[in-house]
Amino acid sequence: MSPFTVVRGKVVGPVRGDLLVPSSVPGCARRRRGFWPRPGNILGKALADYQPPEAGAVGLVDVLVMLG
């Protein structure tokens, strides 16, 4: 069994293959801002780009997550 898997995840705001962290919108992630997020806050890595049609729009992207 691989320690990695790909899932569909909801994101808020533009994503360009970024690391994803929790957002203020329940059930959604956002790209990380700043230099490094705090330990344990990284949810996964976006495998696709997403450009929202309007501010605050929620989209779906493939996310690489580590299990365990």
C-alpha positions in Angstrom: 0.0 0.0 0.0 1.4 3.4 -1.0 1.8 6.1 1.7 0.4 8.6 -0.8 -3.0 8.9 -2.5 -4.8 11.4 -4.7 -8.2 12.8 -3.6 -10.5 15.6 -4.9 -10.4 18.5 -2.6 -12.4 21.8 -2.3 -10.3 24.9 -2.6 -10.9 28.7 -2.1 -9.1 31.2 -4.2 -6.5 30.7 -6.9 -4.3 27.5 -6.7 -1.3 26.8 -8.9 0.2 23.5 -7.8 0.6 25.0 -4.3 0.8 23.4 -0.8 -2.7 23.5 0.7 -3.6 24.6 4.3 -6.9 24.9 6.1 -9.0 28.0 5.1 -11.6 30.0 7.1 -14.3 28.4 4.9 -15.4 25.1 6.5 -14.4 22.0 4.5 -12.1 23.9 2.1 -8.4 24.5 1.7 -6.4 27.4 0.4 -2.9 27.8 -0.9 -0.3 28.6 1.7 0.8 32.2 2.1 4.1 33.3 3.6 7.3 31.4 3.9 6.4 28.2 5.7 3.1 27.1 7.4 3.2 25.9 11.0 4.0 22.2 11.4 1.0 19.9 10.9 -1.0 22.4 9.0 -0.2 21.2 5.4 -3.2 19.2 4.1 -1.6 18.2 0.7 -0.3 19.5 -2.6 -2.5 20.6 -5.4 -1.9 18.6 -8.6 -3.8 21.0 -10.8 -4.4 24.8 -11.2 -7.6 26.5 -10.3 -8.5 30.1 -11.1 -11.9 31.0 -9.5 -14.4 32.9 -11.8 -15.2 35.3 -8.9 -13.8 36.1 -5.5 -14.7 33.5 -2.8 -15.7 30.8 -5.3 -15.0 27.2 -4.3 -13.5 24.8 -6.8 -12.3 21.2 -6.9 -8.8 20.1 -7.6 -6.8 16.8 -7.3 -4.7 16.8 -4.1 -1.8 14.6 -3.3 -2.0 13.6 0.4 0.2 11.5 2.6 -1.4 8.8 4.7 -0.3 8.0 8.2 
